[in-house]
Amino acid sequence: MNNIGFVYNALVPEAPGFIDSLIESLGLRDNSWISSAVDVETAPDLLEQTTLIVVAGGDGTILRTIHAIAPYTIPIVGVNMGRVGFMSELRPENAAEKLPGYINGHMRVEHRMMLYAKVTSPEDGSLIFSAHALNDVVVGRGGVARLLDIVTKVDGADLTSYRADAVIISTATGSTGYALSAGSPIFYPEARALLMQPVAAHTGLRDGLVLPDSSVVELSVADTRNASLSVDGLDDVNLEPGSTVTVDRSPHEALFLRSEPPTSFYTDLTRRLGLVYNLNGPGI
């Protein structure tokens, strides 16, 4: 048992106190550290010595933490203090009881694919921006209420020009996020695939397209209208006319510790989406 990080959502007033009481009850004062999700990336030396991170917050807090720790191959366990909490397995009321099992290494590791997105200049092809994403990469409107023409290529081959509000490139994890609201199917979280899903497509290809994880997708806005790139809903970048956004599989993975079997995803899905499951069969 080496350093254990405790990361919290600073916008949740009770989160710091909850983390402090958790550390005290587990006797981890001497081998733990605490950080808000916003500040966790400022301590790379600390991350290199960390073997587990406990995240108290919602899915957004987990996403921000994953962005910071992905290069260090540190597993995390989430304590849901948000709303839906698709990525969390614990709740505040059972965290103190169940965390010792995670800390002592008795849990399976769930490996989730991530994306790598980069923006290159239309003038000389130089790198303007790059980031890794666990959920999705979105090219969409930059605040102007009109459709965009988004030209797409897959592995260098022309696909189509979407006329739509946006185009989402999603992982399996992201299939329960923005992509789901745009009509995408739901993927098992450890599936290795890319999903390309248009948002409110006006013409052309309107259905989502499932691609192998080896695919390289290029997106570019065909005119001078305002457009932006969003990565996991955290990083937003304005796109110059003619800029190209390239998305492929990241070399990093997100690692989650799980106590439940893999099949628990299906029952959790119906519960988190508020669906009713009738054990007695239809019509009873």
PyRosetta script that sets phi, psi and omega in degrees:
from pyrosetta import init, pose_from_sequence

init()
pose = pose_from_sequence("MNNIGFVYNALVPEAPGFIDSLIESLGLRDNSWISSAVDVETAPDLLEQTTLIVVAGGDGTILRTIHAIAPYTIPIVGVNMGRVGFMSELRPENAAEKLPGYINGHMRVEHRMMLYAKVTSPEDGSLIFSAHALNDVVVGRGGVARLLDIVTKVDGADLTSYRADAVIISTATGSTGYALSAGSPIFYPEARALLMQPVAAHTGLRDGLVLPDSSVVELSVADTRNASLSVDGLDDVNLEPGSTVTVDRSPHEALFLRSEPPTSFYTDLTRRLGLVYNLNGPGI")
pose.set_psi(1, 103.3)
pose.set_omega(1, 178.6)
pose.set_phi(2, -98.7)
pose.set_psi(2, -150.2)
pose.set_omega(2, -178.8)
pose.set_phi(3, -64.7)
pose.set_psi(3, 133.3)
pose.set_omega(3, 175.7)
pose.set_phi(4, -117.6)
pose.set_psi(4, 125.1)
pose.set_omega(4, 179.8)
pose.set_phi(5, -92.1)
pose.set_psi(5, 141.3)
pose.set_omega(5, 175.1)
pose.set_phi(6, -120.4)
pose.set_psi(6, 114.6)
pose.set_omega(6, -175.7)
pose.set_phi(7, -114.7)
pose.set_psi(7, 137.2)
pose.set_omega(7, -176.0)
pose.set_phi(8, -134.2)
pose.set_psi(8, 161.7)
pose.set_omega(8, 175.2)
pose.set_phi(9, -86.2)
pose.set_psi(9, 112.6)
pose.set_omega(9, -176.6)
pose.set_phi(10, -66.7)
pose.set_psi(10, -15.0)
pose.set_omega(10, 179.7)
pose.set_phi(11, -84.9)
pose.set_psi(11, -6.4)
pose.set_omega(11, 175.9)
pose.set_phi(12, -99.0)
pose.set_psi(12, 107.9)
pose.set_omega(12, -171.8)
pose.set_phi(13, -56.3)
pose.set_psi(13, -34.7)
pose.set_omega(13, -176.5)
pose.set_phi(14, -84.9)
pose.set_psi(14, -7.0)
pose.set_omega(14, -174.0)
pose.set_phi(15, -64.2)
pose.set_psi(15, -47.4)
pose.set_omega(15, -179.8)
pose.set_phi(16, -59.9)
pose.set_psi(16, -42.8)
pose.set_omega(16, 178.8)
pose.set_phi(17, -65.6)
pose.set_psi(17, -38.1)
pose.set_omega(17, 177.7)
pose.set_phi(18, -62.7)
pose.set_psi(18, -44.8)
pose.set_omega(18, 179.4)
pose.set_phi(19, -61.5)
pose.set_psi(19, -44.5)
pose.set_omega(19, -178.8)
pose.set_phi(20, -62.2)
pose.set_psi(20, -42.9)
pose.set_omega(20, 179.5)
pose.set_phi(21, -68.6)
pose.set_psi(21, -32.1)
pose.set_omega(21, 178.4)
pose.set_phi(22, -65.9)
pose.set_psi(22, -45.7)
pose.set_omega(22, 178.6)
pose.set_phi(23, -62.1)
pose.set_psi(23, -41.4)
pose.set_omega(23, -179.4)
pose.set_phi(24, -64.9)
pose.set_psi(24, -45.7)
pose.set_omega(24, -176.7)
pose.set_phi(25, -68.7)
pose.set_psi(25, -26.4)
pose.set_omega(25, -179.8)
pose.set_phi(26, -93.8)
pose.set_psi(26, -2.5)
pose.set_omega(26, 179.3)
pose.set_phi(27, 65.2)
pose.set_psi(27, 43.9)
pose.set_omega(27, -174.0)
pose.set_phi(28, -111.7)
pose.set_psi(28, 20.0)
pose.set_omega(28, -177.2)
pose.set_phi(29, -57.8)
pose.set_psi(29, -36.8)
pose.set_omega(29, -171.7)
pose.set_phi(30, -87.2)
pose.set_psi(30, -12.1)
pose.set_omega(30, -179.1)
pose.set_phi(31, -138.7)
pose.set_psi(31, 48.5)
pose.set_omega(31, 176.7)
pose.set_phi(32, -148.2)
pose.set_psi(32, 163.1)
pose.set_omega(32, 174.1)
pose.set_phi(33, -139.8)
pose.set_psi(33, 159.5)
pose.set_omega(33, -175.7)
pose.set_phi(34, -127.0)
pose.set_psi(34, 139.7)
pose.set_omega(34, 177.0)
pose.set_phi(35, -153.4)
pose.set_psi(35, 150.6)
pose.set_omega(35, 168.1)
pose.set_phi(36, -74.1)
pose.set_psi(36, 159.7)
pose.set_omega(36, -179.9)
pose.set_phi(37, -63.9)
pose.set_psi(37, -30.1)
pose.set_omega(37, -179.5)
pose.set_phi(38, -69.2)
pose.set_psi(38, -33.1)
pose.set_omega(38, -173.1)
pose.set_phi(39, -97.3)
pose.set_psi(39, -5.5)
pose.set_omega(39, -170.3)
pose.set_phi(40, -64.4)
pose.set_psi(40, -29.8)
pose.set_omega(40, -177.6)
pose.set_phi(41, -76.4)
pose.set_psi(41, -5.0)
pose.set_omega(41, -177.7)
pose.set_phi(42, -86.8)
pose.set_psi(42, 4.1)
pose.set_omega(42, -176.8)
pose.set_phi(43, -128.8)
pose.set_psi(43, 65.6)
pose.set_omega(43, -177.8)
pose.set_phi(44, -62.2)
pose.set_psi(44, -35.0)
pose.set_omega(44, 178.7)
pose.set_phi(45, -62.9)
pose.set_psi(45, -37.7)
pose.set_omega(45, 178.6)
pose.set_phi(46, -68.4)
pose.set_psi(46, -40.0)
pose.set_omega(46, -179.3)
pose.set_phi(47, -64.7)
pose.set_psi(47, -33.3)
pose.set_omega(47, 180.0)
pose.set_phi(48, -64.6)
pose.set_psi(48, -22.0)
pose.set_omega(48, -178.3)
pose.set_phi(49, -104.5)
pose.set_psi(49, 9.9)
pose.set_omega(49, -174.0)
pose.set_phi(50, -101.3)
pose.set_psi(50, 136.0)
pose.set_omega(50, -177.7)
pose.set_phi(51, -107.7)
pose.set_psi(51, -15.0)
pose.set_omega(51, -179.9)
pose.set_phi(52, -157.8)
pose.set_psi(52, 144.0)
pose.set_omega(52, 174.9)
pose.set_phi(53, -126.4)
pose.set_psi(53, 129.6)
pose.set_omega(53, 174.8)
pose.set_phi(54, -101.4)
pose.set_psi(54, 124.7)
pose.set_omega(54, -176.8)
pose.set_phi(55, -112.1)
pose.set_psi(55, 121.3)
pose.set_omega(55, 177.5)
pose.set_phi(56, -107.1)
pose.set_psi(56, 111.2)
pose.set_omega(56, -177.4)
pose.set_phi(57, 161.8)
pose.set_psi(57, -160.9)
pose.set_omega(57, 177.1)
pose.set_phi(58, -99.2)
pose.set_psi(58, -166.5)
pose.set_omega(58, -179.0)
pose.set_phi(59, -63.2)
pose.set_psi(59, -33.5)
pose.set_omega(59, 178.2)
pose.set_phi(60, -63.2)
pose.set_psi(60, -38.7)
pose.set_omega(60, 177.2)
pose.set_phi(61, -65.2)
pose.set_psi(61, -40.1)
pose.set_omega(61, 177.9)
pose.set_phi(62, -65.4)
pose.set_psi(62, -42.5)
pose.set_omega(62, 179.5)
pose.set_phi(63, -60.4)
pose.set_psi(63, -45.9)
pose.set_omega(63, -179.6)
pose.set_phi(64, -63.7)
pose.set_psi(64, -38.2)
pose.set_omega(64, 178.4)
pose.set_phi(65, -66.6)
pose.set_psi(65, -43.3)
pose.set_omega(65, 179.2)
pose.set_phi(66, -59.8)
pose.set_psi(66, -39.6)
pose.set_omega(66, 178.5)
pose.set_phi(67, -56.9)
pose.set_psi(67, -37.3)
pose.set_omega(67, -176.5)
pose.set_phi(68, -80.9)
pose.set_psi(68, -34.3)
pose.set_omega(68, -170.3)
pose.set_phi(69, -103.1)
pose.set_psi(69, -8.4)
pose.set_omega(69, -174.4)
pose.set_phi(70, -51.8)
pose.set_psi(70, -41.9)
pose.set_omega(70, -179.4)
pose.set_phi(71, -66.8)
pose.set_psi(71, -12.9)
pose.set_omega(71, -174.1)
pose.set_phi(72, -100.0)
pose.set_psi(72, -1.7)
pose.set_omega(72, 177.1)
pose.set_phi(73, 53.8)
pose.set_psi(73, 49.8)
pose.set_omega(73, 179.0)
pose.set_phi(74, -103.2)
pose.set_psi(74, 125.4)
pose.set_omega(74, 175.9)
pose.set_phi(75, -73.2)
pose.set_psi(75, 154.2)
pose.set_omega(75, 178.0)
pose.set_phi(76, -128.5)
pose.set_psi(76, 159.5)
pose.set_omega(76, 169.3)
pose.set_phi(77, -131.8)
pose.set_psi(77, 132.1)
pose.set_omega(77, -175.8)
pose.set_phi(78, -100.4)
pose.set_psi(78, 138.0)
pose.set_omega(78, 172.0)
pose.set_phi(79, -110.7)
pose.set_psi(79, 113.2)
pose.set_omega(79, -170.9)
pose.set_phi(80, -75.2)
pose.set_psi(80, 112.3)
pose.set_omega(80, 172.1)
pose.set_phi(81, -119.7)
pose.set_psi(81, 18.8)
pose.set_omega(81, 178.7)
pose.set_phi(82, -107.3)
pose.set_psi(82, -145.0)
pose.set_omega(82, -177.0)
pose.set_phi(83, -99.2)
pose.set_psi(83, -79.4)
pose.set_omega(83, -175.1)
pose.set_phi(84, -76.6)
pose.set_psi(84, -51.7)
pose.set_omega(84, 175.6)
pose.set_phi(85, 68.0)
pose.set_psi(85, 49.5)
pose.set_omega(85, -180.0)
pose.set_phi(86, -60.7)
pose.set_psi(86, -31.3)
pose.set_omega(86, -172.9)
pose.set_phi(87, -92.9)
pose.set_psi(87, -10.7)
pose.set_omega(87, -176.1)
pose.set_phi(88, -91.8)
pose.set_psi(88, 152.0)
pose.set_omega(88, 177.4)
pose.set_phi(89, -116.7)
pose.set_psi(89, -22.4)
pose.set_omega(89, -177.2)
pose.set_phi(90, -108.3)
pose.set_psi(90, 161.1)
pose.set_omega(90, 173.3)
pose.set_phi(91, -119.3)
pose.set_psi(91, 158.3)
pose.set_omega(91, -178.6)
pose.set_phi(92, -55.0)
pose.set_psi(92, -35.4)
pose.set_omega(92, -175.6)
pose.set_phi(93, -74.2)
pose.set_psi(93, -19.1)
pose.set_omega(93, 179.6)
pose.set_phi(94, -117.4)
pose.set_psi(94, 4.8)
pose.set_omega(94, -175.3)
pose.set_phi(95, -64.2)
pose.set_psi(95, -46.3)
pose.set_omega(95, -177.4)
pose.set_phi(96, -62.6)
pose.set_psi(96, -34.7)
pose.set_omega(96, -179.0)
pose.set_phi(97, -73.6)
pose.set_psi(97, -38.7)
pose.set_omega(97, -170.6)
pose.set_phi(98, -97.0)
pose.set_psi(98, -21.4)
pose.set_omega(98, -176.4)
pose.set_phi(99, -59.2)
pose.set_psi(99, -35.9)
pose.set_omega(99, 178.8)
pose.set_phi(100, -53.8)
pose.set_psi(100, -34.1)
pose.set_omega(100, 177.9)
pose.set_phi(101, -64.5)
pose.set_psi(101, -36.4)
pose.set_omega(101, 177.8)
pose.set_phi(102, -72.8)
pose.set_psi(102, -41.5)
pose.set_omega(102, -177.3)
pose.set_phi(103, -65.9)
pose.set_psi(103, -36.0)
pose.set_omega(103, -176.8)
pose.set_phi(104, -85.7)
pose.set_psi(104, 5.4)
pose.set_omega(104, 171.5)
pose.set_phi(105, 79.7)
pose.set_psi(105, 30.4)
pose.set_omega(105, -177.2)
pose.set_phi(106, -101.5)
pose.set_psi(106, 18.1)
pose.set_omega(106, -175.4)
pose.set_phi(107, -116.6)
pose.set_psi(107, 156.7)
pose.set_omega(107, 175.1)
pose.set_phi(108, -78.7)
pose.set_psi(108, 157.4)
pose.set_omega(108, 179.3)
pose.set_phi(109, -106.9)
pose.set_psi(109, 125.3)
pose.set_omega(109, 177.9)
pose.set_phi(110, -98.2)
pose.set_psi(110, 122.0)
pose.set_omega(110, -177.7)
pose.set_phi(111, -99.5)
pose.set_psi(111, 121.6)
pose.set_omega(111, -179.2)
pose.set_phi(112, -117.0)
pose.set_psi(112, 131.0)
pose.set_omega(112, 179.5)
pose.set_phi(113, -66.0)
pose.set_psi(113, 145.8)
pose.set_omega(113, 175.5)
pose.set_phi(114, -122.4)
pose.set_psi(114, 166.8)
pose.set_omega(114, 178.9)
pose.set_phi(115, -110.6)
pose.set_psi(115, 156.2)
pose.set_omega(115, 172.0)
pose.set_phi(116, -123.7)
pose.set_psi(116, 124.5)
pose.set_omega(116, -179.5)
pose.set_phi(117, -119.1)
pose.set_psi(117, 140.0)
pose.set_omega(117, 175.2)
pose.set_phi(118, -139.7)
pose.set_psi(118, 149.6)
pose.set_omega(118, 177.9)
pose.set_phi(119, -115.1)
pose.set_psi(119, 128.7)
pose.set_omega(119, 179.3)
pose.set_phi(120, -115.3)
pose.set_psi(120, 149.7)
pose.set_omega(120, -177.0)
pose.set_phi(121, -69.6)
pose.set_psi(121, 139.9)
pose.set_omega(121, 176.3)
pose.set_phi(122, -71.6)
pose.set_psi(122, -15.4)
pose.set_omega(122, -176.1)
pose.set_phi(123, -84.5)
pose.set_psi(123, -51.4)
pose.set_omega(123, -175.0)
pose.set_phi(124, -130.7)
pose.set_psi(124, 5.7)
pose.set_omega(124, 178.6)
pose.set_phi(125, 74.9)
pose.set_psi(125, 10.0)
pose.set_omega(125, -179.3)
pose.set_phi(126, -72.5)
pose.set_psi(126, 155.8)
pose.set_omega(126, -178.0)
pose.set_phi(127, -75.3)
pose.set_psi(127, 125.8)
pose.set_omega(127, 178.7)
pose.set_phi(128, -100.7)
pose.set_psi(128, -38.6)
pose.set_omega(128, -175.0)
pose.set_phi(129, -157.4)
pose.set_psi(129, 147.1)
pose.set_omega(129, 172.9)
pose.set_phi(130, -149.4)
pose.set_psi(130, 151.4)
pose.set_omega(130, -180.0)
pose.set_phi(131, -164.4)
pose.set_psi(131, 157.7)
pose.set_omega(131, 175.1)
pose.set_phi(132, -103.6)
pose.set_psi(132, 146.8)
pose.set_omega(132, -176.5)
pose.set_phi(133, -134.0)
pose.set_psi(133, 140.3)
pose.set_omega(133, 174.1)
pose.set_phi(134, -93.8)
pose.set_psi(134, -37.1)
pose.set_omega(134, -178.4)
pose.set_phi(135, -91.3)
pose.set_psi(135, -68.4)
pose.set_omega(135, -171.2)
pose.set_phi(136, -162.1)
pose.set_psi(136, 163.0)
pose.set_omega(136, 172.7)
pose.set_phi(137, -122.4)
pose.set_psi(137, 128.2)
pose.set_omega(137, -173.9)
pose.set_phi(138, -126.5)
pose.set_psi(138, 127.8)
pose.set_omega(138, 169.9)
pose.set_phi(139, -106.5)
pose.set_psi(139, 119.0)
pose.set_omega(139, -174.5)
pose.set_phi(140, -152.4)
pose.set_psi(140, -165.7)
pose.set_omega(140, -177.3)
pose.set_phi(141, -69.5)
pose.set_psi(141, 144.0)
pose.set_omega(141, 178.7)
pose.set_phi(142, -100.6)
pose.set_psi(142, 43.6)
pose.set_omega(142, 177.2)
pose.set_phi(143, 100.5)
pose.set_psi(143, -2.1)
pose.set_omega(143, 178.9)
pose.set_phi(144, -104.3)
pose.set_psi(144, 127.6)
pose.set_omega(144, -173.7)
pose.set_phi(145, -81.9)
pose.set_psi(145, 70.6)
pose.set_omega(145, 173.4)
pose.set_phi(146, -154.6)
pose.set_psi(146, 163.6)
pose.set_omega(146, -175.3)
pose.set_phi(147, -72.0)
pose.set_psi(147, 153.9)
pose.set_omega(147, 174.6)
pose.set_phi(148, -111.9)
pose.set_psi(148, 148.9)
pose.set_omega(148, 169.6)
pose.set_phi(149, -99.7)
pose.set_psi(149, 110.5)
pose.set_omega(149, -174.6)
pose.set_phi(150, -114.2)
pose.set_psi(150, 109.4)
pose.set_omega(150, -178.9)
pose.set_phi(151, -81.5)
pose.set_psi(151, 132.9)
pose.set_omega(151, -176.1)
pose.set_phi(152, -124.7)
pose.set_psi(152, 143.5)
pose.set_omega(152, 172.5)
pose.set_phi(153, -130.4)
pose.set_psi(153, 147.7)
pose.set_omega(153, 175.1)
pose.set_phi(154, -125.5)
pose.set_psi(154, 119.7)
pose.set_omega(154, -178.3)
pose.set_phi(155, 52.8)
pose.set_psi(155, 38.2)
pose.set_omega(155, 177.1)
pose.set_phi(156, 85.0)
pose.set_psi(156, -9.0)
pose.set_omega(156, -179.4)
pose.set_phi(157, -94.9)
pose.set_psi(157, 136.4)
pose.set_omega(157, 178.1)
pose.set_phi(158, -64.0)
pose.set_psi(158, 132.5)
pose.set_omega(158, 177.4)
pose.set_phi(159, -105.6)
pose.set_psi(159, -70.5)
pose.set_omega(159, -178.3)
pose.set_phi(160, -164.6)
pose.set_psi(160, 170.6)
pose.set_omega(160, 170.2)
pose.set_phi(161, -112.0)
pose.set_psi(161, 105.9)
pose.set_omega(161, 179.0)
pose.set_phi(162, -72.6)
pose.set_psi(162, 132.2)
pose.set_omega(162, 167.8)
pose.set_phi(163, -107.9)
pose.set_psi(163, 100.1)
pose.set_omega(163, -167.5)
pose.set_phi(164, -157.6)
pose.set_psi(164, 172.8)
pose.set_omega(164, 174.4)
pose.set_phi(165, -68.7)
pose.set_psi(165, -35.5)
pose.set_omega(165, -176.4)
pose.set_phi(166, -167.8)
pose.set_psi(166, 167.4)
pose.set_omega(166, 169.9)
pose.set_phi(167, -127.8)
pose.set_psi(167, 129.3)
pose.set_omega(167, -179.0)
pose.set_phi(168, -105.1)
pose.set_psi(168, 130.9)
pose.set_omega(168, 167.3)
pose.set_phi(169, -108.8)
pose.set_psi(169, 115.9)
pose.set_omega(169, -169.2)
pose.set_phi(170, -122.9)
pose.set_psi(170, 151.4)
pose.set_omega(170, 167.6)
pose.set_phi(171, -88.2)
pose.set_psi(171, 178.8)
pose.set_omega(171, 173.5)
pose.set_phi(172, -62.1)
pose.set_psi(172, -38.6)
pose.set_omega(172, 177.3)
pose.set_phi(173, -60.1)
pose.set_psi(173, -43.7)
pose.set_omega(173, -178.5)
pose.set_phi(174, -72.9)
pose.set_psi(174, -8.8)
pose.set_omega(174, -179.1)
pose.set_phi(175, -67.3)
pose.set_psi(175, -15.6)
pose.set_omega(175, 175.7)
pose.set_phi(176, -99.4)
pose.set_psi(176, 9.9)
pose.set_omega(176, -179.3)
pose.set_phi(177, -107.4)
pose.set_psi(177, -128.3)
pose.set_omega(177, -178.0)
pose.set_phi(178, -57.9)
pose.set_psi(178, -40.1)
pose.set_omega(178, -178.8)
pose.set_phi(179, -59.5)
pose.set_psi(179, -36.8)
pose.set_omega(179, 179.5)
pose.set_phi(180, -62.9)
pose.set_psi(180, -42.3)
pose.set_omega(180, 179.8)
pose.set_phi(181, -67.5)
pose.set_psi(181, -20.8)
pose.set_omega(181, 178.4)
pose.set_phi(182, -91.4)
pose.set_psi(182, 2.4)
pose.set_omega(182, 174.8)
pose.set_phi(183, 102.6)
pose.set_psi(183, 13.2)
pose.set_omega(183, -178.1)
pose.set_phi(184, -77.5)
pose.set_psi(184, 158.7)
pose.set_omega(184, 170.7)
pose.set_phi(185, -73.0)
pose.set_psi(185, 165.8)
pose.set_omega(185, 177.9)
pose.set_phi(186, -98.9)
pose.set_psi(186, 132.3)
pose.set_omega(186, -179.2)
pose.set_phi(187, -106.0)
pose.set_psi(187, 147.2)
pose.set_omega(187, 169.8)
pose.set_phi(188, -59.5)
pose.set_psi(188, 135.6)
pose.set_omega(188, -167.8)
pose.set_phi(189, -61.9)
pose.set_psi(189, -23.2)
pose.set_omega(189, 178.6)
pose.set_phi(190, -96.0)
pose.set_psi(190, 7.9)
pose.set_omega(190, 178.2)
pose.set_phi(191, -64.9)
pose.set_psi(191, 143.3)
pose.set_omega(191, 179.8)
pose.set_phi(192, -102.5)
pose.set_psi(192, 92.3)
pose.set_omega(192, -178.8)
pose.set_phi(193, -161.8)
pose.set_psi(193, 158.7)
pose.set_omega(193, 171.2)
pose.set_phi(194, -110.8)
pose.set_psi(194, 140.0)
pose.set_omega(194, 176.4)
pose.set_phi(195, -115.2)
pose.set_psi(195, 126.2)
pose.set_omega(195, 174.8)
pose.set_phi(196, -107.2)
pose.set_psi(196, 115.2)
pose.set_omega(196, -172.1)
pose.set_phi(197, -127.7)
pose.set_psi(197, 116.4)
pose.set_omega(197, 174.5)
pose.set_phi(198, -75.1)
pose.set_psi(198, 154.3)
pose.set_omega(198, 178.0)
pose.set_phi(199, -112.9)
pose.set_psi(199, 119.1)
pose.set_omega(199, 178.6)
pose.set_phi(200, 51.7)
pose.set_psi(200, 53.8)
pose.set_omega(200, 180.0)
pose.set_phi(201, -66.8)
pose.set_psi(201, 134.1)
pose.set_omega(201, -178.2)
pose.set_phi(202, -90.1)
pose.set_psi(202, -42.0)
pose.set_omega(202, 179.2)
pose.set_phi(203, -140.3)
pose.set_psi(203, 167.7)
pose.set_omega(203, 174.6)
pose.set_phi(204, 79.3)
pose.set_psi(204, -152.5)
pose.set_omega(204, -177.5)
pose.set_phi(205, -67.2)
pose.set_psi(205, 118.7)
pose.set_omega(205, -175.7)
pose.set_phi(206, -109.2)
pose.set_psi(206, -19.2)
pose.set_omega(206, -178.4)
pose.set_phi(207, -86.3)
pose.set_psi(207, 156.9)
pose.set_omega(207, 175.1)
pose.set_phi(208, -69.9)
pose.set_psi(208, 152.7)
pose.set_omega(208, -179.4)
pose.set_phi(209, -123.7)
pose.set_psi(209, 124.5)
pose.set_omega(209, 179.5)
pose.set_phi(210, -93.4)
pose.set_psi(210, 128.2)
pose.set_omega(210, -175.5)
pose.set_phi(211, -121.0)
pose.set_psi(211, 151.4)
pose.set_omega(211, 174.7)
pose.set_phi(212, -65.8)
pose.set_psi(212, 157.1)
pose.set_omega(212, -175.0)
pose.set_phi(213, -70.9)
pose.set_psi(213, -6.4)
pose.set_omega(213, 176.4)
pose.set_phi(214, -87.8)
pose.set_psi(214, -2.0)
pose.set_omega(214, -174.4)
pose.set_phi(215, -71.8)
pose.set_psi(215, 149.7)
pose.set_omega(215, 172.3)
pose.set_phi(216, -119.3)
pose.set_psi(216, 118.9)
pose.set_omega(216, -176.8)
pose.set_phi(217, -107.4)
pose.set_psi(217, 133.8)
pose.set_omega(217, 176.3)
pose.set_phi(218, -117.4)
pose.set_psi(218, 130.2)
pose.set_omega(218, 179.4)
pose.set_phi(219, -124.6)
pose.set_psi(219, 134.1)
pose.set_omega(219, 175.5)
pose.set_phi(220, -144.6)
pose.set_psi(220, 140.4)
pose.set_omega(220, 178.8)
pose.set_phi(221, -82.3)
pose.set_psi(221, 126.4)
pose.set_omega(221, -167.8)
pose.set_phi(222, -80.8)
pose.set_psi(222, -9.6)
pose.set_omega(222, -178.8)
pose.set_phi(223, -133.2)
pose.set_psi(223, -167.6)
pose.set_omega(223, -174.5)
pose.set_phi(224, -95.1)
pose.set_psi(224, 9.9)
pose.set_omega(224, -179.7)
pose.set_phi(225, -67.7)
pose.set_psi(225, 154.5)
pose.set_omega(225, -178.9)
pose.set_phi(226, -62.7)
pose.set_psi(226, 129.3)
pose.set_omega(226, 177.4)
pose.set_phi(227, -140.4)
pose.set_psi(227, 158.2)
pose.set_omega(227, -180.0)
pose.set_phi(228, -144.5)
pose.set_psi(228, 160.7)
pose.set_omega(228, 175.5)
pose.set_phi(229, -112.1)
pose.set_psi(229, 131.6)
pose.set_omega(229, 176.0)
pose.set_phi(230, -121.3)
pose.set_psi(230, 132.3)
pose.set_omega(230, 179.9)
pose.set_phi(231, -116.6)
pose.set_psi(231, 110.5)
pose.set_omega(231, -178.4)
pose.set_phi(232, 57.9)
pose.set_psi(232, 21.1)
pose.set_omega(232, -178.9)
pose.set_phi(233, 69.2)
pose.set_psi(233, 10.4)
pose.set_omega(233, -176.4)
pose.set_phi(234, -109.3)
pose.set_psi(234, -43.9)
pose.set_omega(234, -179.3)
pose.set_phi(235, -106.7)
pose.set_psi(235, 122.6)
pose.set_omega(235, 178.5)
pose.set_phi(236, -118.8)
pose.set_psi(236, 130.0)
pose.set_omega(236, -177.0)
pose.set_phi(237, -130.1)
pose.set_psi(237, 129.0)
pose.set_omega(237, 173.8)
pose.set_phi(238, -72.3)
pose.set_psi(238, 138.3)
pose.set_omega(238, -177.9)
pose.set_phi(239, -102.7)
pose.set_psi(239, 128.2)
pose.set_omega(239, 173.4)
pose.set_phi(240, -71.6)
pose.set_psi(240, 150.6)
pose.set_omega(240, 176.1)
pose.set_phi(241, -55.7)
pose.set_psi(241, 131.1)
pose.set_omega(241, 179.7)
pose.set_phi(242, 89.1)
pose.set_psi(242, -5.8)
pose.set_omega(242, 178.5)
pose.set_phi(243, -65.3)
pose.set_psi(243, 148.0)
pose.set_omega(243, 178.2)
pose.set_phi(244, -113.3)
pose.set_psi(244, 130.1)
pose.set_omega(244, 174.3)
pose.set_phi(245, -103.9)
pose.set_psi(245, 120.6)
pose.set_omega(245, 179.4)
pose.set_phi(246, -110.0)
pose.set_psi(246, 130.8)
pose.set_omega(246, -176.7)
pose.set_phi(247, -128.1)
pose.set_psi(247, 128.8)
pose.set_omega(247, 172.5)
pose.set_phi(248, -146.8)
pose.set_psi(248, -172.6)
pose.set_omega(248, -177.8)
pose.set_phi(249, -73.2)
pose.set_psi(249, 135.2)
pose.set_omega(249, 178.2)
pose.set_phi(250, -76.9)
pose.set_psi(250, 150.3)
pose.set_omega(250, 172.8)
pose.set_phi(251, -71.9)
pose.set_psi(251, -13.5)
pose.set_omega(251, -179.6)
pose.set_phi(252, -94.6)
pose.set_psi(252, 157.1)
pose.set_omega(252, 173.2)
pose.set_phi(253, -127.5)
pose.set_psi(253, 153.9)
pose.set_omega(253, 170.5)
pose.set_phi(254, -94.1)
pose.set_psi(254, 130.9)
pose.set_omega(254, -177.5)
pose.set_phi(255, -111.1)
pose.set_psi(255, 123.3)
pose.set_omega(255, 178.4)
pose.set_phi(256, -117.7)
pose.set_psi(256, 134.1)
pose.set_omega(256, 173.1)
pose.set_phi(257, -85.5)
pose.set_psi(257, 132.8)
pose.set_omega(257, -177.2)
pose.set_phi(258, -129.5)
pose.set_psi(258, 135.5)
pose.set_omega(258, 174.3)
pose.set_phi(259, -95.1)
pose.set_psi(259, -25.0)
pose.set_omega(259, -178.5)
pose.set_phi(260, -84.5)
pose.set_psi(260, 155.9)
pose.set_omega(260, 177.4)
pose.set_phi(261, -68.9)
pose.set_psi(261, 161.5)
pose.set_omega(261, -179.0)
pose.set_phi(262, -55.3)
pose.set_psi(262, -32.7)
pose.set_omega(262, -177.6)
pose.set_phi(263, -69.2)
pose.set_psi(263, -13.2)
pose.set_omega(263, 179.1)
pose.set_phi(264, -63.9)
pose.set_psi(264, -19.3)
pose.set_omega(264, 178.4)
pose.set_phi(265, -55.4)
pose.set_psi(265, -38.2)
pose.set_omega(265, -173.7)
pose.set_phi(266, -71.6)
pose.set_psi(266, -42.6)
pose.set_omega(266, 177.5)
pose.set_phi(267, -71.2)
pose.set_psi(267, -36.6)
pose.set_omega(267, 176.7)
pose.set_phi(268, -62.9)
pose.set_psi(268, -36.7)
pose.set_omega(268, -178.0)
pose.set_phi(269, -61.5)
pose.set_psi(269, -47.8)
pose.set_omega(269, -179.1)
pose.set_phi(270, -65.9)
pose.set_psi(270, -36.2)
pose.set_omega(270, 179.6)
pose.set_phi(271, -68.7)
pose.set_psi(271, -45.0)
pose.set_omega(271, -176.0)
pose.set_phi(272, -70.4)
pose.set_psi(272, -27.8)
pose.set_omega(272, 178.4)
pose.set_phi(273, -88.6)
pose.set_psi(273, 0.8)
pose.set_omega(273, 177.4)
pose.set_phi(274, 73.6)
pose.set_psi(274, 26.0)
pose.set_omega(274, 179.8)
pose.set_phi(275, -88.7)
pose.set_psi(275, 146.5)
pose.set_omega(275, -179.7)
pose.set_phi(276, -96.2)
pose.set_psi(276, 127.9)
pose.set_omega(276, 178.7)
pose.set_phi(277, -112.9)
pose.set_psi(277, 116.9)
pose.set_omega(277, -176.5)
pose.set_phi(278, -96.0)
pose.set_psi(278, 107.8)
pose.set_omega(278, -178.9)
pose.set_phi(279, -66.4)
pose.set_psi(279, -20.5)
pose.set_omega(279, -177.6)
pose.set_phi(280, -87.6)
pose.set_psi(280, -0.2)
pose.set_omega(280, 178.5)
pose.set_phi(281, 96.5)
pose.set_psi(281, 169.6)
pose.set_omega(281, -176.9)
pose.set_phi(282, -67.6)
pose.set_psi(282, 144.3)
pose.set_omega(282, 173.9)
pose.set_phi(283, 78.5)
pose.set_psi(283, 9.0)
pose.set_omega(283, -178.2)
pose.set_phi(284, -112.8)
pose.dump_pdb("model.pdb")
